[in-house]
């Protein structure tokens, strides 16, 4: 009798423990559901290479995909370092950024992923007409502007310098690189304070037309050329993993925008001009923007081999300690977006 009582007590204890474990799982699932977003925070740059995000905003593609219950907020950045800092500190959820800032941040803090491409090409190397520079080799000892240290243009410049046999390092390299806001670079070149600039569009054209500049390397020659992935769509893993449906819908809007741009280039250019004026108060030249548009290729594809090479150049320059970027690219959301 005593033995039966002990067996019954043990059975009840086991049931209570299992129930407690089961209850814990239900609570955790509820917490995950409660974490589902009712707002999507989108980041991007006021550059031609971010035209897909800009068109998606202007055409209402995000609203169309998310529905009226999801609030959309936006924030624009002037460089990839600021963008990635915002993503790393949970200030934005998804957006477009250059691949190199995404790579460099991932190596140090792998809390985000690249989920699609946005633009190929669209970056150039401009020199002053009176700089005396005729080749990349002539850049030795010269001052070259970049949008930010560790930016895609910075690393693309290093690639071009390396191909020309010049030394590339954070300090002590063959070229003196300085950080400067793209919109202010034309004035510096016009005054002869800089010799060259590695820039994304439309600022390359802007320097040519307003800074007494000319192309040394066009979008097919600079860095990895026109096949290079210049802009990608990145997302916080904490956002995408908890909100896979919203992440897929964001990419559906992105696909809509890319298709719209390729099918309606003139309207896309006007949408870009209107948007830039609205968010910055500055009115860009339609002639300049149209010329810049011809140097980009909106896309959803990512050139993985180029990204791996970018990581290697970043490592050689001293920006990161390893060029292993396994786990950075996740195509699953894009595949889902394209399949529906």
C-alpha positions in Angstrom: 0.0 0.0 0.0 2.8 2.4 1.0 4.6 1.4 -2.3 1.5 2.2 -4.3 1.2 5.6 -2.6 4.8 6.5 -3.4 4.3 5.5 -7.0 1.2 7.7 -7.2 2.9 10.6 -5.7 5.8 10.3 -8.1 3.5 10.1 -11.0 1.7 13.3 -9.9 5.0 15.0 -9.5 6.1 14.1 -13.0 2.8 15.4 -14.4 3.2 18.7 -12.6 6.7 19.1 -13.9 5.6 18.4 -17.4 2.7 20.7 -17.1 5.0 23.5 -15.9 7.3 22.9 -18.8 4.4 23.0 -21.2 3.0 26.1 -19.6 6.4 27.8 -20.1 6.4 27.0 -23.8 3.0 28.5 -24.2 4.1 31.7 -22.4 7.2 32.0 -24.7 5.1 31.6 -27.8 2.7 34.3 -26.6 5.7 36.6 -25.9 6.9 36.0 -29.5 3.4 36.9 -30.8 3.4 40.0 -28.7 6.7 41.0 -30.2 5.3 41.0 -33.8 5.7 44.4 -35.3 2.9 46.9 -35.9 5.4 49.4 -37.4 8.2 48.9 -40.0 11.1 51.4 -39.8 12.8 51.8 -43.1 16.3 53.4 -43.7 17.9 54.6 -46.9 20.2 57.3 -48.4 19.2 60.3 -50.6 21.2 58.8 -53.5 20.5 57.5 -56.9 21.8 54.1 -55.8 18.8 53.9 -53.4 16.2 54.7 -56.0 14.4 51.4 -55.4 13.5 52.4 -51.8 12.6 55.9 -52.9 10.3 54.8 -55.6 8.7 52.2 -53.4 7.9 55.0 -50.9 6.7 57.4 -53.5 4.5 54.9 -55.3 3.0 53.5 -52.0 4.2 50.0 -52.7 5.1 49.5 -49.0 1.6 50.6 -47.9 0.1 48.4 -50.5 2.0 45.3 -49.3 1.8 45.9 -45.5 -1.8 47.0 -45.3 -3.4 49.8 -43.3 -2.7 48.2 -39.9 1.1 48.6 -40.2 2.7 52.0 -39.6 5.6 52.9 -41.8 8.3 55.3 -40.6 11.4 56.3 -42.5 14.9 57.7 -41.8 17.5 58.7 -44.3 21.3 58.6 -43.7 24.3 60.2 -45.4 26.6 57.2 -45.0 26.6 53.5 -44.3 28.3 53.7 -40.9 25.4 55.8 -39.6 22.9 53.4 -41.2 24.5 50.3 -39.7 24.8 51.9 -36.3 21.0 52.6 -36.4 20.3 49.0 -37.4 22.6 47.6 -34.7 20.9 49.7 -32.0 17.4 48.8 -33.1 16.6 52.2 -34.5 15.6 50.8 -38.0 14.3 47.4 -39.1 15.1 47.2 -42.8 16.4 49.3 -45.6 19.0 49.9 -48.3 22.8 50.3 -47.7 26.1 49.7 -49.4 27.4 46.1 -49.0 30.7 47.0 -47.4 29.2 48.7 -44.3 26.9 45.7 -44.0 29.9 43.3 -44.3 32.1 45.2 -41.8 29.4 45.5 -39.2 28.4 41.8 -39.7 31.9 40.6 -38.9 31.9 42.5 -35.6 28.2 42.1 -34.7 26.3 39.5 -36.8 22.8 40.8 -35.9 21.6 41.6 -39.5 21.4 39.9 -42.9 21.4 40.9 -46.5 18.1 39.8 -48.0 18.3 41.2 -51.6 20.2 43.3 -54.0 19.0 46.8 -55.0 21.4 48.4 -57.5 24.5 47.3 -59.5 27.0 49.9 -60.8 26.5 53.6 -60.1 29.8 54.4 -58.6 32.6 56.3 -60.3 36.1 57.9 -59.7 36.1 61.6 -60.7 39.3 63.7 -60.9 39.8 67.4 -61.3 40.4 68.5 -64.9 43.4 70.4 -63.8 44.8 67.8 -61.4 47.4 66.4 -63.8 46.1 62.9 -63.2 45.9 60.6 -66.3 45.8 57.2 -64.7 45.1 55.4 -61.4 48.8 55.2 -60.8 49.0 59.0 -60.8 46.8 59.1 -57.7 49.9 58.2 -55.5 50.3 61.0 -53.0 47.0 62.7 -54.0 44.0 63.5 -51.9 40.8 61.5 -52.7 37.4 62.1 -51.1 35.2 59.2 -50.0 31.7 59.4 -48.5 32.9 57.5 -45.4 35.7 55.3 -44.1 34.7 51.7 -44.8 32.1 52.7 -47.3 31.5 50.8 -50.5 33.2 53.6 -52.4 36.2 53.5 -50.1 36.7 49.8 -50.6 36.1 50.1 -54.3 38.8 52.7 -54.5 41.1 50.4 -52.6 40.3 47.7 -55.2 41.2 50.0 -58.1 44.4 51.2 -56.3 45.4 47.6 -55.6 44.8 46.6 -59.3 47.1 49.5 -60.2 49.8 48.2 -57.8 49.4 50.9 -55.2 49.5 50.2 -51.4 46.1 50.3 -49.6 45.8 50.7 -45.9 43.8 52.6 -43.3 46.9 54.8 -42.8 50.2 54.9 -44.6 48.7 54.0 -47.9 49.6 55.4 -51.3 46.6 57.8 -51.3 45.4 60.3 -48.8 41.7 59.6 -48.4 39.4 62.1 -46.5 35.7 61.8 -45.6 33.4 64.4 -47.0 29.6 64.6 -47.6 28.9 63.9 -51.3 26.8 67.0 -51.7 29.8 69.2 -50.7 32.5 67.5 -52.7 32.0 69.5 -56.0 32.8 72.7 -54.2 36.1 71.3 -52.8 37.2 70.1 -56.2 36.2 73.4 -57.9 38.5 75.2 -55.4 41.3 72.7 -56.1 41.3 71.4 -52.5 41.1 67.8 -53.5 42.4 65.8 -56.5 39.8 63.1 -56.9 36.6 61.6 -55.5 35.2 58.1 -55.3 31.4 58.7 -55.4 28.1 57.1 -55.8 25.5 58.7 -58.1 24.2 61.3 -58.6 27.2 62.9 -56.9 29.7 61.7 -59.5 27.8 63.6 -62.2 27.4 66.5 -59.9 31.1 66.8 -59.4 31.7 66.5 -63.2 29.2 69.3 -64.0 29.8 71.6 -61.1 33.3 70.9 -59.8 35.4 71.1 -62.9 35.7 67.3 -62.8 36.0 64.5 -65.3 35.8 60.7 -65.1 38.9 58.7 -64.5 37.0 55.5 -64.1 33.4 55.1 -65.1 30.8 52.7 -63.5 32.1 49.9 -65.7 35.7 50.4 -64.6 35.7 51.6 -61.0 36.1 48.9 -58.3 34.4 45.8 -59.5 32.6 47.5 -62.4 29.0 47.5 -63.5 28.5 44.0 -62.3 29.3 45.0 -58.7 26.5 45.0 -56.2 26.5 48.7 -55.0 23.4 48.7 -52.8 21.7 45.9 -50.9 18.6 45.4 -48.8 19.5 44.6 -45.2 17.3 43.6 -42.3 17.7 43.2 -38.5 17.6 39.5 -37.7 15.4 40.2 -34.7 13.0 41.8 -37.0 13.0 39.4 -39.9 12.9 36.2 -37.8 9.9 37.4 -35.7 8.2 39.1 -38.7 8.9 36.8 -41.7 5.6 37.9 -43.4 6.4 41.6 -43.1 9.9 41.0 -44.3 8.6 39.1 -47.4 6.1 41.9 -48.0 8.8 44.5 -47.8 10.7 42.6 -50.5 7.5 42.3 -52.6 7.4 46.1 -52.5 11.1 46.2 -53.4 10.5 43.9 -56.4 7.6 46.1 -57.5 9.9 49.2 -57.3 12.7 47.6 -59.3 10.3 46.5 -62.0 8.7 49.9 -62.1 12.0 51.7 -62.5 13.2 49.5 -65.3 9.9 49.8 -67.1 9.3 53.6 -66.4 12.7 55.3 -66.2 11.5 58.8 -66.9 8.8 58.7 -64.2 11.2 57.0 -61.8 13.7 59.9 -62.3 11.0 62.4 -61.6 9.9 60.6 -58.4 13.5 60.6 -57.3 13.8 64.3 -57.9 10.5 65.1 -56.1 11.5 62.9 -53.1 15.0 64.4 -52.7 13.5 67.9 -52.7 10.9 66.9 -50.2 13.3 65.4 -47.6 16.3 67.7 -48.1 14.9 70.9 -49.4 17.4 70.8 -52.3 16.4 70.7 -55.9 18.7 68.5 -58.0 19.3 69.1 -61.7 17.1 66.8 -63.9 19.9 66.8 -66.5 22.4 65.5 -63.9 20.1 62.9 -62.4 19.1 61.6 -65.9 22.8 61.2 -66.7 23.4 59.5 -63.4 20.5 57.2 -63.9 22.1 55.7 -67.0 25.0 54.5 -64.8 22.9 52.3 -62.5 21.1 49.0 -62.9 18.3 48.4 -60.4 18.1 44.7 -59.5 17.2 42.3 -56.8 20.3 40.2 -57.3 23.4 40.1 -55.2 26.8 39.3 -56.6 28.1 37.1 -53.8 31.6 36.7 -55.3 32.1 40.5 -55.3 30.9 40.7 -51.7 33.4 38.1 -50.7 36.2 40.1 -52.5 35.0 43.3 -50.8 35.4 41.5 -47.4 38.9 40.5 -48.4 39.9 44.0 -49.3 38.4 45.3 -46.1 40.4 42.8 -44.1 43.6 43.7 -46.0 43.0 47.4 -45.3 42.5 46.7 -41.6 38.8 47.5 -41.3 37.9 43.9 -40.2 39.9 41.0 -38.7 38.4 38.3 -40.9 36.8 38.1 -44.4 34.5 35.2 -43.4 30.9 36.4 -44.1 29.1 33.1 -44.0 25.6 33.7 -42.8 25.4 37.3 -44.0 23.2 36.6 -47.1 19.8 35.1 -46.7 17.7 34.6 -49.9 14.7 32.9 -48.3 12.6 36.0 -48.1 13.3 37.1 -51.6 12.6 33.6 -52.9 9.2 33.8 -51.2 8.5 37.3 -52.5 9.3 36.2 -56.1 7.3 33.0 -55.9 3.9 34.7 -55.1 
